[in-house]
Amino acid sequence: MRVYFEKPRTTVGWKGLRIARKLLIDLNELGCIKNGTDGNRAVAINALLSVSRPHAFLGIAPEGRCALTYTKGNKHAHIVLRGGAAPNYDTVSVALTEQELERAKLARTIMIDCSHCNSGKDPARQPLVFSDVIHQIVEGNRSIVGAMIEPNLE
């Protein structure tokens, strides 16, 4: 879960930090905040539907005052296949993702994460996953817009 707290200016330290952290812990324990890591495409597609639409929320204006902030929605968002209960970079998984995106009337834009479950959490397997992704593109897949490879620096 990624969160940003707008902290008031103070010289004695923000006393709300402990309360804010406790709130995050309580919310996280409800189990309804973070996207699942089981590879469930429905959760990701719902997120894409949400982010593609306009929103309004309270924010801070450049002058430092509270303001209503509007977004137009992001029509360029994409789904990331990172695996979950099983790898999901293969042609069948990609085709199923394309079908689900189409049913949701979303652009068929897919990013494949060569790490995480797709590589069995083994950095040495990332090149194999990447090779498969490249093969799919060479064979004509136009939905795959990119691949991610995690560096493993020591």
SVG drawing of the C-alpha trace seen along z (x, -y; Angstrom):
<svg xmlns="http://www.w3.org/2000/svg" viewBox="-17 -31 45 53">
<polyline fill="none" stroke="black" stroke-width="0.4" points="0.0,0.0 1.4,-3.4 0.2,-6.3 1.1,-10.0 0.2,-12.1 0.1,-15.9 1.9,-16.8 1.3,-20.2 4.2,-22.5 5.5,-22.4 8.7,-22.9 7.9,-20.4 7.3,-17.3 4.0,-16.1 2.0,-14.4 -0.4,-12.7 2.3,-10.4 1.6,-7.6 -2.2,-7.9 -1.6,-7.8 0.6,-4.7 -2.0,-3.0 -4.7,-3.8 -2.7,-2.3 -2.1,0.9 -5.8,1.1 -6.8,0.6 -4.3,3.2 -5.6,5.8 -9.0,5.4 -7.6,7.1 -9.3,4.8 -6.5,2.3 -3.7,4.0 -4.1,5.7 -3.7,9.5 -0.5,11.1 -2.2,14.2 -2.2,13.2 -6.0,12.4 -6.6,10.3 -10.0,9.1 -8.5,7.0 -6.1,5.4 -8.8,4.8 -11.0,3.1 -8.1,0.9 -7.6,0.0 -11.3,-0.8 -11.0,-3.2 -7.8,-4.9 -9.2,-5.5 -12.1,-7.6 -12.0,-11.2 -11.8,-11.8 -12.0,-14.7 -10.3,-14.9 -9.0,-17.3 -5.5,-18.4 -3.1,-21.3 -3.0,-24.2 0.4,-25.7 -0.3,-28.6 -0.5,-26.1 -4.2,-26.3 -6.7,-23.4 -8.3,-22.9 -10.5,-20.5 -8.3,-18.7 -9.6,-17.1 -8.1,-14.4 -9.0,-13.5 -8.3,-9.8 -5.4,-7.9 -6.3,-6.3 -2.6,-5.1 -2.6,-2.7 -1.6,0.9 -2.0,4.2 1.2,5.9 1.4,9.6 3.8,10.6 2.5,14.1 0.9,15.1 -0.2,18.6 1.4,19.6 3.4,17.8 1.2,15.8 3.6,14.7 2.8,17.5 0.7,17.2 -2.5,18.6 -2.3,16.3 -1.7,13.3 -4.6,14.3 -6.9,14.6 -5.8,11.2 -6.5,9.7 -10.0,11.2 -10.7,9.8 -9.4,6.3 -11.6,6.4 -14.7,7.4 -14.0,4.4 -13.6,2.1 -10.0,1.3 -7.0,1.0 -5.1,4.3 -1.9,3.1 0.1,5.6 3.4,5.3 5.1,8.5 7.2,8.6 10.0,11.2 10.6,11.3 8.5,12.3 6.4,15.5 7.0,15.4 10.6,16.4 9.9,18.5 11.6,15.7 14.9,16.9 16.8,14.0 18.6,16.6 15.3,17.5 14.4,13.9 16.2,14.2 14.1,17.3 10.8,15.4 12.1,12.5 12.9,14.7 9.4,16.1 8.0,12.6 10.1,11.6 9.0,14.8 5.4,13.8 6.0,10.3 8.0,11.7 5.1,14.1 2.8,11.1 1.4,10.2 0.7,6.5 -0.8,6.3 2.5,6.7 3.9,3.2 6.9,4.0 8.7,6.2 10.3,5.5 13.5,7.1 14.7,6.6 18.4,5.9 20.1,8.1 23.0,6.0 25.2,7.2"/>
</svg>
